[in-house]
Each structure stands twice: as C-alpha cells, then as structure tokens.
Amino acid sequence: MTATAWQLRRAEPTASDLEQVDAWWRAANYLSVGQIYLLDNPLLREPLEREHLKPRLLGHWGTTPGLTFVQAHLNRTIRERRQRTLFVTGPGHGGPGVVAGAYLEGVYSERYPDVSLDEQGMQRLFRQFSFPGGIPSHAAPETPGSINEGGELGYSLAHAYGAAFDDPDLLVACVIGDGEAETGPLAASWHSNKLLNPAADGAVLPILHLNGWKIANPTLLARIPEEELVALLRGYGHEPLVVEVGADGEPALDAHARFAAVLDDALDRIATIKADASTGRLTARPAWPMIVLRSPKGWTGPREVDGSRVEGTWRSHQVPLSGVRDDDAHRGLLAEWLRSYRPGELFDERGAPVPLVASHAPEGELRMGAIPVANGGEVREPLRLTDFRDRAVEVDAASRGADEAEATAILGAWLAEVIRDNPETFRIFGPDETASNRLAPNVYASTDRQWNAETLPGDEHLAPTGRVMEVLSEHLCQGWLEGYLLTGRHGLCNTYEAFAHIVDSMLGQHAKWLESAARVPWREPISSLNFLLSSHVWRQDHNGFSHQDPGFIDVALNKSPEVVRVYLPFDANTLLSTADHCLRSTGYVNVVVAGKQPAPQWLSMAEAAEHCERGLGVLPWAGTETADRAPDAVLAAAGDVPTLEALAAASLLRERVPELSLRVVNVVDLTRLQSEGQHPHGLPDADFDAIFTRDRPVVFAYHGYPWLIHRLTYKRAVHDDLHVRGYVERGTTTTPFDMVLLNDLDRYRLAMDVIERVPGLAESRADVLEEWADARARARAHTREHGVDIPEVADWLWQGGGPAE
Amino acid sequence: MTATAWQLRRAEPTASDLEQVDAWWRAANYLSVGQIYLLDNPLLREPLEREHLKPRLLGHWGTTPGLTFVQAHLNRTIRERRQRTLFVTGPGHGGPGVVAGAYLEGVYSERYPDVSLDEQGMQRLFRQFSFPGGIPSHAAPETPGSINEGGELGYSLAHAYGAAFDDPDLLVACVIGDGEAETGPLAASWHSNKLLNPAADGAVLPILHLNGWKIANPTLLARIPEEELVALLRGYGHEPLVVEVGADGEPALDAHARFAAVLDDALDRIATIKADASTGRLTARPAWPMIVLRSPKGWTGPREVDGSRVEGTWRSHQVPLSGVRDDDAHRGLLAEWLRSYRPGELFDERGAPVPLVASHAPEGELRMGAIPVANGGEVREPLRLTDFRDRAVEVDAASRGADEAEATAILGAWLAEVIRDNPETFRIFGPDETASNRLAPNVYASTDRQWNAETLPGDEHLAPTGRVMEVLSEHLCQGWLEGYLLTGRHGLCNTYEAFAHIVDSMLGQHAKWLESAARVPWREPISSLNFLLSSHVWRQDHNGFSHQDPGFIDVALNKSPEVVRVYLPFDANTLLSTADHCLRSTGYVNVVVAGKQPAPQWLSMAEAAEHCERGLGVLPWAGTETADRAPDAVLAAAGDVPTLEALAAASLLRERVPELSLRVVNVVDLTRLQSEGQHPHGLPDADFDAIFTRDRPVVFAYHGYPWLIHRLTYKRAVHDDLHVRGYVERGTTTTPFDMVLLNDLDRYRLAMDVIERVPGLAESRADVLEEWADARARARAHTREHGVDIPEVADWLWQGGGPAE
C-alpha cells in the first residue's frame, strides 16, 4: 500500500464521487458544530434540551466549513492518486474541523481509544473540545496530522515549505486564511517558491481561503479587484486558480464539482512540473499552481440570527448562536442547523460513520491525520555526526589565551561535515548572515545556498540544490526550520543576536508546541530547534546601538524550563562541544550565543568537553586560590567577551593584588544556575555552593542583561553577595573595549568590584583602585581621540595562568 | 515661502538642471566616501597618506549611492514643485548618504554648528562618522530629517504611511531596499494603500531600490522576471514605473535624464490623484504610482579590487577597499575613487559647496533635512483631553467589589471623546481587535475604521475617513503608529497581550530611538508610544495556551529605564487615570495591561486618581491591620486578576483567620518597585519600606512571570521575605478560575501562602490550610466535570471590606 506520487487524474469525478465528498463534508461539519455546542445527545436522537448544551460556548465556527470542505476534496484526490498529502491549516483556530476530519478517518480513535467511533466516543469528542481538561480549541499538538497550531497567525506557509524540503514525494496542501494573509510573516512566505527545488523537494499547494472576514473586519485580499489579486499571486510566482463556491445558496454538489475540477487541475499541473523536474526537462523555476477559494464565512451555518445576517459575515467568526442554553429560539436554530447535515444519513445506529462516509477516508498512512511526517519524531533518525573533537583548536597550558580563532568559523568546518554526512536531513537557515556569522566559507566547502530564482555570471554558491537556506526574513528562516523539524529532520538557524527578537513570538509558540507535544503520548520527540546567535551585542562595532540587544535569552527563559536550554560557549572548543550536544538533542529550544570575531582560545578539547558536560565549573588555571587557602572571592563569567574580561581582571588581580585568593568560574549552560526544582538542569545546592561558595562575594560578568543572573540564582545561599555586571543598554558605534567600558563590564571594573567586595581590601589597596579608575578614564579618552582601543586591550592581553599551571 | 502642494511639472529638466543634479550627487557621494574613510585631508589637497585614513573602517557603501541619487533628484522636484517632502530611507545603514545630504543642504551645520560648511567642518563630518563618541553608522535620531533608523530592516514603508496619515499636503518618498523588501513587515506594508485616504492623508511614493544584493546574497526581487515583479507591484495596488540606471557604465547624465523623467511622471500622477481626490472626482481607490529603481550596488565605487568585481556586487556592501592603510594599491584606488567625483569642482577654497551645489538645496523647511515633521516634537501639540473623571464608574465603600464593569469599554467611551476633540491628530491602531478588546462599540460612536478598499452592503463602521486603523498585522499597526508619532501626532495601539511579542523587536528599536533622541539637543520630545494590551493571559478562555503570554512587559523593561513605563490598572477608574496620564506624556513607551471582561470595580475615581498618582499604595479597606497593630504580613498585587484573587484571599483570611493583621497593597506602576537609582519612577527605600515593611513576609500576586517582581525589588530590605506568584507557563483552554489554580495564583493559594509565612500561624491554623487545599482540589474537579468554575468564584465573590471601612 505504498503511495505513488504525482499521478495525473484518472478520470473526472462522477456524481457519486461528489456525493461521497458531500456526505463526508456534512459529517465533518456536523461533528464540528457538535464539538462547539454539545455535551450530550450527540446524534440528536432526542429533542435538543438545555442540558445537552455546553455551559460555556468556546470555539471558532467561521473558518471551519472551509477547512472541512478542502479536507473532503483532498481525501478524494489522495484516494485517487495515492498521493502522500500533509494538510497544514493556517486558520488553525478552525480546530473542530481538523479534529472532525481525523475522527472520520478513524485516526482519532486510534490515537485516543476512548474517543471511539460510536455514540459514546462521539459524545467524548464533543465534550472534550474547549473543555477544561480536554483539548484546545485550535489545531494543536493533540490534533493528529497537525504541525501548525494556527493560534498565532502567519506561519502556515513557511511551515508548509519547511515540511516540503527534502521530501520529493510529499504534497503539502496549505490553507492560508485571508486574515493570516495580512500578517508580515505570511506575506513574506509566498516567495519561498524561489528556493524550492522541484526535483529534490516536495510540492506546496497554497490554498488561499478568502472567506472575506477576520474577527470584526473584512479582509484586505477579499476586497481588492480580482485582477489585482491575480496579479499579486502571479507576482508571487504562482499560477492562481480562482474558484468561488457557496454564493447565493449554490447547491453543494455544484460547489463540489467546481472545486474538484480546480483541485484536479492544480494537482495535474503539479504532477507535470514534478515529472518535468525529475526528467530534467524543467530548467527554469516553474509557476506552481495555487488555489484561491472564495467561500462564505460560516458557510452552512445559520444564515440569520436575531435579525442580523450571520453566514457570510464576521458574525460567524466564533459562536454564531450564543444564547442556546437560555433562548429557545436560538436552541431551535441550532437543532435546525445540526439537522441540516442530515446526521441520520451519515452515522449508523451505533453512531459510527456509515460506509459511504467511512470509505471516503484514504487508507492507512495516506490518511491526512495519520501521515507519519506530521508526527516527525516517528520518522526522525539521529544525525550522523563526525567526532567534533577532530575539529578542535589546539590549546594547551602554554598556549592558553595566546592564539586567536573565530569560534563560528571553526564550527563551520564541523558543520560542513554534518552537511556532507546527512545530505537529505540537515539544513542551515539564516537571514543572509551565514557568511557574516563566519560559518562560511567552511560550510560552502560542502554545499551551496539553495536557490531557484535567476542566477547571473559571478554568482557564488547558489545552486538549485544546497543545504543552506537564506532569505532576509528571520520569520521565514525560522518558519522553514520549524516545518523541517516538525516533519522529522534536523537543522540550525543562525542569526544576529539582536534580531532574534524578531522571532520572539515564534519562539514562544514553538516552545508551547514542544511543551504540549511532550504530554501527547503518541507524539515522538522531534529534533531540537537550534538557534546560533552570533554577531552578538559586544561586537557590533559597525552597526551600533540598533544591533545591540542580548534579550532573546530572557524571552527564551520565560518559556517552560522543560523545553528551553541556553548555552554561552566562550571559545571554539566549547562551541564545538555545545553544538554537538544540541544537534543530538530532541524536544528543546537550544539558544547558543557565540562569537565570530578572532578571539583567544582557552580550553583544550578535553577540558572543553568536560566543562560543557558539567555546564559550568572552576577554571583552576585562572584563579589564585590554593589547596590550603579558600577563595576570598569568586569571579564568574558567562559568554565569550565577559569571560575574556574576567580572565583579564584575574590577571590584573594576580599581578597587582597578590594577597587575594581568587577563584574564577565559567558558566556555559545558564540553566545550571537555577535550583534543582526550577529547571531539569538546575544544579543541586551543595554542588552550586561548592563552586560559588556560600559566603564569599561573587562578581559575575554576564553576556546579557544582568538581572537574568539574579533571577536564576535568587534561591542560592550566596545570592545576597552576588554582584552582576552585564549589558545595561549602553551602546553605540564604537570599539570593542569601549563597549565593555560603557556597560561597566571591563576588566578594570570587574577587578575593582572584587576588591571593593572583599572585606578590608578596598582600604588596603586604594592605590590599585585609583590606578584602575584612571586606566578606565584613559582608555575612554584614547578611544575617542584615536578611534581605536588602547593597545593593551586591543591585543586582548592575557597575562598567563594561575597556580594550577 | 510656503509650500504649494501637488503641482504638475512645469517643464522637462534642462541639461543644466541635470548637471546640477549630477554635481550635487557627486558631492554627496564624495562626502559619503569621505565619512567612511577619511580622518584628515578632507579635500584631498595633499596626496592621500596612511595617517589620513581611519584606523577602523566601518560603514556601508553599497546602498549609499542609490540613496544619494534619489535625494539629488528629489531636491530638484522639491524646488520645482515646492512640495513638502519627507525622505524615509529603509536602507538606513546607508547613513553616510543621508548625512551627506543634510550637510549639503546646510541643515547639518545649523543643527551641529561645529560641523561647519568649510574644510574644518568637513573634516569633523568625516571623523565623527562611525567613530567613538561620534555618530552612528546608520541614519539615526542624530541625523536631521530622519524618522527611520534602518538598522533593523522592514519598517520604512509602515513608517512612511504613518507619517502620511492626516497630513494631506505631505509627500513621503520612501526608499525600500531590496533586502528589506524580503522581510515580513515590509511585505505586509505594501497593502497600507488600502487604508490611505487620498483626500485627507498625504501621499506615499515607494521607491523600490533594486541594487540586487544583500550582505552576501542576491535579492529575490532582483532575480525574478520583470513581468513577475510588475505583476506583484500591481497586485499590491500600485502602478509601477521601472527604470534602470548605471548599467554598463551608462553616462551619469543619461541616468539622470531617465530617472528625472520617471520621477516627474510619478509626481504628476500623484498630483492628479490628489487633485481628483480634493474635488471629489476620485471615488475608487487609485493605483498610486511607485518607482522601481534598478542601479548597481556600490555604483560609482571601485569597479574591481584585487581581481574581483566589486561595483554591482555584494562585495560593495560595506567597505569596498579594506586595506587602504597598509596597502598602497588600495590607497591609490581610494584616492582615484574620491577624485572621480571631481571634488575641486564641487567645493570652493574654504571647503564649502560651490554655488551650483549649494543652490540645489531647496529653501528653508523644504529641505528634506529640515522638514519639521521629521522632528515631530517640534510640531506636536498636546491633545485636547476631556476630564477622564467624568467617565468614572461609580464606586463607594458600600458598592466596592459589588458591581461589574468592562474596564476597556469604559476607556472606549473616553477615547471616543479624545477622537472627537482631536480629529486630525489622534488615531487608534490595532490588529482587528478594537472590537474584541471592547473599545468598540463606544469608540465607533465617534468614528469609523478608515478603509479605502471595496465596501459591501452590510459593512459597519468602515469609511474612507476614520480614526481607527485595523489590519491583521501587529507590525503594520505599530509601524504606522510609530510613523504617526515621530511626525508629531498621538495614538494608541491595542492588541492581544500575547501577540505583542510579535513586535518585541520593534519595541526595542523604538525605545532605542527614543533614548538616543533624548540626547539630541534639537530633537523635541514626541508623544509616547502607548500600548494597550488586553485580552490578557488570564482571560484567554477560548484561545488557550497559544494566547497566554505576559512576557511583553519583561521585554519592555529590558530597555532603558529612561524610556519605559509599565502600568497595570486593576479596574476601570484606574485604567482611565492611567490612560489620561499616558496620553499626556512624551518620550516614553507606555505599556498598559488591562482587562476587558466584566469584573468588579474597586476604587472610586478620587481614590483611583490618587492611587495612580502614587503608582502604588495600601488598600486600607481590604486589610485587617489597625492603627495600634502593625501588619503580620503584606499581601500585594499587580494586575486586575491578581488583585481580585488577592482581595478574595484577604476576605478568606479576614473571615477564617481573624487573629492575623494583614495589609493589602496594590501596584499600578511597576517601575515604582525599583530602587531610586534604577528607574526615575523608583520609590525611595524609606517610602517603599513604609508600604511593604522591612521585615514582614510579603506575598505578591503578579500578573506576569513572577521573577520580574524579584528583579524589580531585589535591592529592597524585604526582598528575602518576598514571595511572588504569577504566570508560570501553565495554560490551556479552560475557565478563568482554573487558570489561576493552574498557576498557583488563586485566592486559596495566596491565603495559604500568607499563613505559611507568618511565624507560627501554619501550626495553629492547620485546619484552615487543610480546608483550603481541599477547596482547591474540589474546584479543579468541579471545573473538569462541569466545564464551569465553582459558583463561589464564578460569581467573583468579594466579601466586604476591612477595618478601614
């Protein structure tokens, strides 16, 4: 029973084919209305009474009949063509429709056996919807066949393309709501077809569902002349097929006939493109078909309620009849509405779908609710990874801090191997910054950027097939990656740190998806969403203030600790180890912040691997504590620039304040700072105290906004004596050292912080404090006069190791 | 010397007109290159030596010559037509070009007298660019005439429309980079023309600048067939005028002639549309012209460097010649490049622009660098505001907590008056949620939604002129509002709380703009950016988890305390008072979170005004402390739902634990919690301690993520005994009370928290703890069984006042 991709239509649908489509559609609509309204009496075998109705009516009817209409027709084409079809629903708040479809396919009962295909199961299906302890009102991880929540609008088409990459036999049918179409991310997504490879990737069939209304407003695309709309879609590179159904009470079978013809036309065009692509006949980017489906909002629902038109207007957006429990007329309308689907023809005595309806579902994994790629963890295979240790930068005690390397460039060399060894399951996504972030040129030794728009002489690393996907839209990069991961593959999104905020909300939605999915028994874990943030806050020398923002970490850490991890590797070897860990992991959002500039290297590969394994630890070679003398203070750091400054501060202290016993700590995995009960990575208090002490002053140099460290550590014994320096929103176009000076994160300030916090030391070493205050002032003046940092810091001076060497 | 809007061209430009355009262009290019490279020898009067060059070369050349080209031509049309023209530059990282333009106009020297129009001034101009202590590398608040930073790409066109609203004589010429055009926000912005009113608003002329390349990739729109591009732009509702210049070494004067003709054509078309609109001849939405300008990236720069093509490729993106200090050949190329502009013809002996160049600038406020609306505070007038107290909900000691009202609906009634009294300077923006957030219907008593797409019978509150702007794009709503504010007007953006995260990054950029602008002496303060977040985390009953996220507050509070304010009014009267305050304020981002559901009302108007004035305070009627007995504990709350739960907890405690002396505190202005030195609103420690005590347990019920309260209060004496409850990322589609139960924010939990934290009380009142633990379990079970909250909480029971009554 394997799928056979890209068949042409065998014949026009017969009248009985269309009657079957209609029966399935009516059944799905009946089940949708039932979910919104009914607690009991699911088959309407008794007169509809108050107690049969939910006390709180929650759900969205308006978009639902359009979704079920498309599903009904896709079922026919899937059966006829045996075409693997993933159904992505932008208007995912039409959840009842998607759930109804999975139920009619039998998938729902397979996933949730108590929601069986009988009267009792139907009652459970109805009751659980938008009910406390039940299922959400939108398509969600709980919904079989879904990879797109559709609560926050805008990501369906990007998800659809992400699902299509590297799955050449997959059709992704993506319904885009006309509300969603107004969002920026969706508007940008149309151009995804410029990167799709018709031979090696699947096909996306966008179905723009113009039902005309959002919550309370008409939609823009429904209110422009058709020639303008068609021009727009042609401009997006599509061949639009426009069909209007349901107007003026058009008989359903007429609507079905016309939509079936358009859908067949679209699928035939796709089949032809795919055939031409596979034989090499297709050389230019094709104009993929897409469908514009005009249908009334709330189609088949109440036409008029309390004197106001409902069907075909915004009034059908949520619950068209709101007074059904207390208003007999409303209740009567609801009963009439439900009966209009003729449930007696659709469900048998037991409450199961009659054969006409049941047999409309495709077989097995061809059912849209059962397609394996919609449960990506089920098809996911781990990456083949070479040993990252082989890419190590050589560091030993003698060379520590002496040689420079670009961490992301080193990572790029390893990623080139990942790409080479996983040619169909791993991609890198980024908003035109793979080169700027220095992953190139190494990555381009293995691959190109995938590109199917025009090429010109002189273009470099653009090819129809490539593993790097670049477009100047963080939304699109992340949306593609999410779609790719949700369908069982692996990837990495690299972007400028500041502009990760552009996808804050997408991060939140994906984290919510992961958290919910982890509680769905049949969902297998998918690969983690890996962010590599480079070009970070401390090294935006030429872009300045607008590019200086480390707050994405804070947004990520507001999400559930079950799904979020944040890593701040501080040199190339710790980055390699971190990246290896992230690419192996499942179920998380991993945020990795790493530098791209030439910077000193600190840990040997063995040290780095061990340090990353622990997530944090003492750097014994950097401090001055000895076996017989406990530290007077702890100087901790997280992030490459803060660690450099902390190590330089340790150097200064070692040289100028030799009487001080100092411990130096580095943190790579931020969540280790949290207490055990707060985060799965949280370090037990005893272990934390063994590193940070319980009672010595801790000066913490942190990459981002300093309060985050307080938040993470506020339950620790030492917290009241923890002093954090970080980015305090002081920035401009200036030199690297001036940036740390501006934000009081520089080596002198850190060293002074330590002295000021060790009892008695400030008094005895007032000379040093004065000297360093002066050094800071001179550094600022020098920079302003000469435009460069003072030579000492420009050379990133690191003055040798501590007693452990 | 007043402007006279919307003239047709008087004549074709003569050869000498075009020569003047060219001279100005060359001068602007010369100054741009000078800014990127030169420390000294600004007029190249000596051979170019190493020491004349900046030690660090930071800047973006690639997009600059296109910007200066457009500026040069706009200067001609402004002079000829006397047309007020605001220049918005999406590729704002072409900062040198915009600065050069303002310098040539003389505006720069007026704003910064030491950057004078002579050799010394020119040297300062060059030196300060991207230099520590100097000016940023992008167009920025420091740049005269700029309202758009262009560091984070995507917002130029939305800003342009925002500037055009309600300024019927203003032309906004908006250059859109082809990189920027790939972003979601920009892609969505094209449809802004469906809301613009051709009679009452200004005109926007988008100029899509196709120079073909981003940082390292070709741009999508430069690599699709022209017919596809034209279809796309027609689909956006524009009449595109395509012009290619500079190809194959085209002589500059030919380029100028062709672009001048296209620009004249575009402006004539706009003038015709405006004339037709003003006479009423125009009834349908017009197809506004727009220009597609194809020019080589890095045009007029080095054609080839080290054997690689640079002009016309991505290699010209930043600094085309990177080795000029150490590589004589590079330095020679730079000298040649600078001399190619023939500076000797452009600047006189003193270094001032020669008359041919200087006289190309328009006069006075017609200069694009001097246009008053680009310094919005200069033209801003305060709103006419009716007394918000007149809209008060009646509350007195007897009715406190008894009557319900919808806070946002009450606000809507007052906003209707604001709209009525400020018919040209105040607008409400929102992503189709003005009704859902309950500002409607009251707001629609005064106005409609502005809409210039098709209307159909049955449409409500859609009109060509209206004060509410709705489209389903948070980016667009905020972008329009920012443009509107930056040009001197007032407004409010209302959105679902969770989806404010969609514009996190825009918030950050605007906050950075405000912070930088406050340090620019000639920039007058603009109206604050007011966010009204409703449909908040606690009342997303029907949308569930995807709509539950209170983290926008955290993102806002990461920005500079100088510019961010966060308010959590907890009933209608506190919301009215807060809104009045926000609409009067300048220079801030005000984030206001307020409920829209029917909810009990707590403070009389007089109390509310006083409470909001203080920002926080004791609610004496809710606690049980007495004059002769200090409190045993403090129960604090911020936000409407947390305050309701805290007050209900206080009721429970009063009834069941009468031996407890309890103080109840409410916080409206979150930043009052911070220490004096941390935020301008920070409460002095003594005042804080007087409210929260120094040594009693504080249980704090907070609207959002609980760690924020710890962050804000961590320097307070009581901090170690502060226990915060808030949203901990537990959510789903469920009832209101179940939501607070899920997150441990419910009245029982809060009351138990108090008991558990007062020494000895837990032991003596174990009975009560057990009873309430049981009540919580029963509430959850009841909700799961019946789908509704237990009656006690569904009725929002508030059991009378405390001893102060």
Contacts between the chains, C-beta under 8 A, distances in Angstrom:
chain1	res1	chain2	res2	distance
A	39	B	787	7.5
A	54	B	787	5.9
A	55	B	786	6.8
A	55	B	787	5.4
A	55	B	788	4.8
A	56	B	541	7.1
A	56	B	735	7.2
A	56	B	787	6.0
A	56	B	788	6.1
A	58	B	541	6.1
A	58	B	542	3.6
A	58	B	733	6.5
A	59	B	542	6.7
A	60	B	542	7.9
A	93	B	543	7.2
A	130	B	542	6.3
A	130	B	544	7.8
A	130	B	733	4.8
A	131	B	733	7.6
A	131	B	787	5.1
A	132	B	732	7.9
A	132	B	733	7.8
A	132	B	734	4.2
A	132	B	735	5.8
A	132	B	738	5.4
A	132	B	783	4.5
A	132	B	784	5.1
A	132	B	787	6.1
A	133	B	734	7.6
A	133	B	783	7.7
A	133	B	784	4.1
A	134	B	733	7.4
A	135	B	733	7.6
A	136	B	544	4.4
A	136	B	545	6.4
A	136	B	546	7.7
A	136	B	732	6.3
A	136	B	733	4.8
A	137	B	542	5.6
A	137	B	543	6.5
A	137	B	544	5.9
A	137	B	733	5.1
A	138	B	543	7.1
A	138	B	544	6.8
A	138	B	546	6.4
A	140	B	544	7.9
A	140	B	545	7.8
A	140	B	546	8.0
A	149	B	546	5.4
A	151	B	543	6.1
A	151	B	544	7.2
A	151	B	545	7.7
A	151	B	546	2.8
A	151	B	547	5.9
A	152	B	498	7.4
A	152	B	499	6.2
A	152	B	502	7.5
A	152	B	546	5.7
A	152	B	547	7.8
A	153	B	472	6.9
A	154	B	184	7.5
A	179	B	432	7.1
A	179	B	472	4.7
A	180	B	472	7.2
A	182	B	188	6.5
A	182	B	191	7.0
A	182	B	471	5.4
A	182	B	472	4.0
A	182	B	473	5.3
A	182	B	476	7.8
A	183	B	184	7.1
A	183	B	188	6.4
A	183	B	472	6.1
A	183	B	473	5.1
A	183	B	475	7.8
A	184	B	154	7.5
A	184	B	183	7.1
A	184	B	184	3.0
A	184	B	185	4.4
A	184	B	186	7.6
A	184	B	187	6.1
A	184	B	188	4.0
A	184	B	473	5.6
A	184	B	475	4.6
A	184	B	476	7.3
A	185	B	184	4.4
A	186	B	184	7.6
A	187	B	184	6.0
A	187	B	187	3.6
A	187	B	188	4.5
A	187	B	190	7.9
A	188	B	182	6.5
A	188	B	183	6.4
A	188	B	184	4.0
A	188	B	187	4.5
A	189	B	184	8.0
A	190	B	187	8.0
A	191	B	182	7.0
A	191	B	220	5.2
A	194	B	220	5.2
A	194	B	223	7.4
A	194	B	224	7.2
A	214	B	432	4.4
A	214	B	472	5.5
A	215	B	432	5.0
A	215	B	433	6.7
A	215	B	435	6.8
A	215	B	436	5.4
A	216	B	432	6.1
A	216	B	434	7.6
A	216	B	435	4.0
A	216	B	436	6.7
A	216	B	440	7.5
A	217	B	432	5.0
A	217	B	449	6.8
A	217	B	462	7.7
A	217	B	470	5.3
A	217	B	472	8.0
A	218	B	451	7.9
A	218	B	453	7.5
A	218	B	455	8.0
A	218	B	456	7.5
A	218	B	459	6.7
A	218	B	462	7.2
A	219	B	472	7.6
A	220	B	191	5.2
A	220	B	194	5.3
A	220	B	453	6.0
A	220	B	471	6.8
A	223	B	194	7.4
A	223	B	453	3.8
A	223	B	454	4.2
A	223	B	455	7.6
A	223	B	456	7.9
A	224	B	194	7.2
A	224	B	237	6.7
A	224	B	453	6.0
A	224	B	454	7.1
A	225	B	454	7.7
A	228	B	234	6.7
A	228	B	235	5.7
A	228	B	237	6.2
A	229	B	235	6.8
A	230	B	235	7.6
A	231	B	231	4.5
A	231	B	232	7.4
A	231	B	234	4.3
A	231	B	235	3.9
A	232	B	231	7.4
A	232	B	232	6.4
A	232	B	234	7.7
A	232	B	235	2.4
A	232	B	236	6.6
A	233	B	235	6.9
A	234	B	228	6.7
A	234	B	231	4.4
A	234	B	232	7.7
A	234	B	235	7.3
A	235	B	228	5.7
A	235	B	229	6.8
A	235	B	230	7.6
A	235	B	231	4.0
A	235	B	232	2.4
A	235	B	233	6.9
A	235	B	234	7.3
A	235	B	235	4.8
A	235	B	236	7.9
A	236	B	232	6.6
A	236	B	235	7.9
A	237	B	224	6.7
A	237	B	228	6.2
A	309	B	458	6.0
A	313	B	458	6.5
A	318	B	542	7.1
A	432	B	179	7.1
A	432	B	214	4.4
A	432	B	215	5.0
A	432	B	216	6.1
A	432	B	217	5.0
A	433	B	215	6.7
A	434	B	216	7.5
A	435	B	215	6.8
A	435	B	216	4.0
A	436	B	215	5.4
A	436	B	216	6.7
A	440	B	216	7.5
A	449	B	217	6.7
A	451	B	218	7.9
A	453	B	218	7.5
A	453	B	220	6.0
A	453	B	223	3.8
A	453	B	224	6.0
A	454	B	223	4.1
A	454	B	224	7.1
A	454	B	225	7.8
A	455	B	218	8.0
A	455	B	223	7.6
A	456	B	218	7.5
A	456	B	223	7.9
A	458	B	309	6.0
A	458	B	313	6.5
A	459	B	218	6.7
A	462	B	217	7.8
A	462	B	218	7.2
A	470	B	217	5.3
A	471	B	182	5.4
A	471	B	220	6.8
A	472	B	153	6.9
A	472	B	179	4.7
A	472	B	180	7.2
A	472	B	182	4.0
A	472	B	183	6.1
A	472	B	214	5.5
A	472	B	217	8.0
A	472	B	219	7.6
A	473	B	182	5.3
A	473	B	183	5.1
A	473	B	184	5.6
A	475	B	183	7.8
A	475	B	184	4.6
A	476	B	182	7.8
A	476	B	184	7.3
A	498	B	152	7.4
A	498	B	505	8.0
A	498	B	508	7.8
A	499	B	152	6.2
A	499	B	505	6.7
A	501	B	504	4.8
A	501	B	505	3.8
A	501	B	508	5.9
A	501	B	555	7.5
A	502	B	152	7.5
A	502	B	504	7.8
A	502	B	505	4.5
A	504	B	501	4.8
A	504	B	502	7.8
A	504	B	504	4.2
A	504	B	505	7.0
A	504	B	555	7.0
A	505	B	498	7.9
A	505	B	499	6.7
A	505	B	501	3.8
A	505	B	502	4.6
A	505	B	504	7.0
A	508	B	498	7.8
A	508	B	501	5.9
A	508	B	549	5.6
A	508	B	551	7.3
A	509	B	546	6.1
A	512	B	545	5.3
A	512	B	546	6.1
A	515	B	729	7.4
A	516	B	545	6.5
A	541	B	56	7.1
A	541	B	58	6.0
A	542	B	58	3.6
A	542	B	59	6.7
A	542	B	60	7.9
A	542	B	130	6.3
A	542	B	137	5.6
A	542	B	318	7.1
A	543	B	93	7.2
A	543	B	137	6.5
A	543	B	138	7.2
A	543	B	151	6.1
A	544	B	130	7.8
A	544	B	136	4.4
A	544	B	137	5.9
A	544	B	138	6.8
A	544	B	140	7.9
A	544	B	151	7.2
A	545	B	136	6.4
A	545	B	140	7.8
A	545	B	151	7.7
A	545	B	512	5.4
A	545	B	516	6.5
A	546	B	136	7.7
A	546	B	138	6.4
A	546	B	140	8.0
A	546	B	149	5.4
A	546	B	151	2.8
A	546	B	152	5.7
A	546	B	509	6.1
A	546	B	512	6.1
A	547	B	151	5.9
A	547	B	152	7.8
A	549	B	508	5.6
A	551	B	508	7.2
A	551	B	555	6.3
A	551	B	558	4.6
A	554	B	554	6.1
A	554	B	555	7.5
A	554	B	558	6.3
A	555	B	501	7.5
A	555	B	504	7.0
A	555	B	551	6.3
A	555	B	554	7.5
A	555	B	555	6.4
A	558	B	551	4.6
A	558	B	554	6.3
A	558	B	705	5.2
A	558	B	729	7.4
A	559	B	729	6.2
A	560	B	729	4.6
A	705	B	558	5.2
A	707	B	711	4.3
A	707	B	714	7.7
A	710	B	710	7.2
A	710	B	711	6.3
A	710	B	714	5.6
A	711	B	707	4.3
A	711	B	710	6.4
A	711	B	711	6.0
A	714	B	707	7.7
A	714	B	710	5.6
A	714	B	714	7.3
A	720	B	720	7.2
A	729	B	515	7.4
A	729	B	558	7.4
A	729	B	559	6.2
A	729	B	560	4.7
A	732	B	132	7.9
A	732	B	136	6.3
A	733	B	58	6.5
A	733	B	130	4.8
A	733	B	131	7.6
A	733	B	132	7.8
A	733	B	134	7.4
A	733	B	135	7.6
A	733	B	136	4.9
A	733	B	137	5.1
A	734	B	132	4.2
A	734	B	133	7.6
A	735	B	56	7.2
A	735	B	132	5.7
A	738	B	132	5.4
A	783	B	132	4.5
A	783	B	133	7.7
A	784	B	132	5.2
A	784	B	133	4.2
A	786	B	55	6.8
A	787	B	39	7.4
A	787	B	54	5.9
A	787	B	55	5.4
A	787	B	56	6.0
A	787	B	131	5.2
A	787	B	132	6.1
A	788	B	55	4.7
A	788	B	56	6.1
